[in-house]
């Protein structure tokens, strides 16, 4: 177990940053609102990344929904690169030096979980909760609870990772407000561009803008910092509640748009609203949410930060940075493998068509039908029938 889960040496207590994390949450909620209001798309990262990857593997044409997904993902990476250049210390501190096996195992759990549970923190949290989806209201407590339990085991139970005594992290004051406010201003301009760009250009500008806003928000909020995520999940140690502000303020922005869209007769500016099922498939939902929570609690990474951080963490070079990239690769492979299995199970079973009859077989069938009729109308049959009736008629 120690070989699989060695204690990282750079897992330090971080400050409580409600301003930075709150603004990041606003940006994530803004991205989800813009994507849904403008194009009717759910900004759930695993629900965008997985199908887009499947489309690439199966050589789907880059148009329509596939084009939208790829442009969104490019924007997500661009948002991470902006954070790398202007907000690196906060958004992308050194990757935690867990073992490659731990990164790989966590990536597999995240990939399986997000496909089986059909969502992650963004799809079920920022988008599903305000739609009053029962599936999301089940999934969020499950993956949050499992992730917190995983951190409790690794830090306080098995003592694999360093632990700190219970407390609330110190408030960072004054806040580092320059980049968050700049990102907020830029994101508002991008939102206007997504809504107002006309014609064919909209098919590119809108998803690219939404993805960039989302990537900026992840870096501003601290969701791209593994240590910050794990310290938020560590409710038994020195707890950092910053990420509660991410979800809370993100919902403040996404909720009005999601709620409005549920009213009869409403439609986005372009296309139709995506309406994922709100109920059903609870067994796979709970199993998937639990698997995702396990992976999230092991390394502090979920699909959005994994994509946003792929270039920043890869640039850190050999060691933990490459291990982070390994987790991303395993998320992708596990998602594709799980998707293939589930699609095979869900595919309707085809009935083998009956081969056409030959002329001889058809003639034999006709004779088989005529023979009982001939017997019924023959004189012998009539006499037998009369003989059977006569004793009864007396």
C-alpha positions, 0 to 999 in steps of 0.5 A: 500500500505504501508503494501505491500511495506514498506520502507527498512531500509538498502537501501543505496547508493553504490559506482560505481564499473566499474572494479568489475562489468566489470569483472563480465560481462566478466564472464557472457559473457564467460559462455554464449559463452562457453555454446553455442560454446561447446553444442549449449545451450542458457545460459538464466537462466529462459529458463534453470531453468523453463524447468528443474523444469518442468522436475523434476515435471513431472519425466523426465529422467535425461539425454540429455537436462535435465541433461545439465540444472540440471548440469548448475544450480548446477554450478550456485549455486556453483558459489554463494557459492564461492562468499559467502565464498570469496566475501560476503560483495560485492556480498551478503550484507544483503537482503533488508527488504521489506515485505514478501508480496512484495517479494511474489508479485514480485516473482509472477510477475517475474515468469509469466513474464519470462515464458510469455516473454520467457526470462530475462536479460541473455536470451534476453540480453546477448544471444538474442541481439547478435543473432539480435533477434527482440524479444530480441531487443523489450523485453530488452527496455520494461523490463528495462523501466518498472523496472526503472519506478517501482523504480521511483514510489516507490522512487520518486512518492509514496515515499514508499522507501527512495530516494536520490537526483540526482547524479552519485554514487562516483567511488570506487578507488582503486577497490577491484580487488583480487576476480574478478581477481581470479575468472577470472583466475579460469573461464578461466580454467573452460572454457578450461575444458568445451571445452576439456573434452572428452567422457561421462565426457563432459556431466557433466563437460561442463554445470557444468563449464558454470554454475559455471562461470555464478555464479561467474560472477553474484557475481563479477558484483554486480547483486546479490546485490539488492541495487546495482541493484535498484540503477542502475535502479534509474536514477532519484536518485543517479545513480550507472551505474555499471551494464551497464558495466555488459551488455556491457562487457558481450556482448563483449564476447558473441557477437562474438560466437553468430554472428559466430553461425548464419553463414551457416554450423556452429555447436557446438562442441557437438549437435546442436545450439538452435535457439529460434524464433527471431520474433512472439508472440509480445503481450505475449512478451511485456506483459511478459517483462513488468511483469518481469520488474515490479517484478525486479523493486520491489525487485531488483532480477531476476532469475539468482541472485535468484538461485545464492543467494538462499543459501547465503541469506537463511543463513542470517536467519529469516527475509529478508533472508527468504523473499528472499527465498520466492520470489524464491519459488514464481518465481518457482511456478508462472513459472510452473503455467504460463507454464501449461496455455500457453502449454494448449493454444498452444497445437493443438486441437485434433479431435475426431475420427469417430467411426467405422460403424456397418455392418447394418450402412454400408449396409444402406449407400450402399442402399442409394447410389444404390437407386438414381442410380436405379431410374435413369436407370428405364423405368419410368425414361426414359419416364419421361425424354422423356416427358420433352424433347418432347415439346422442340424438337417440 
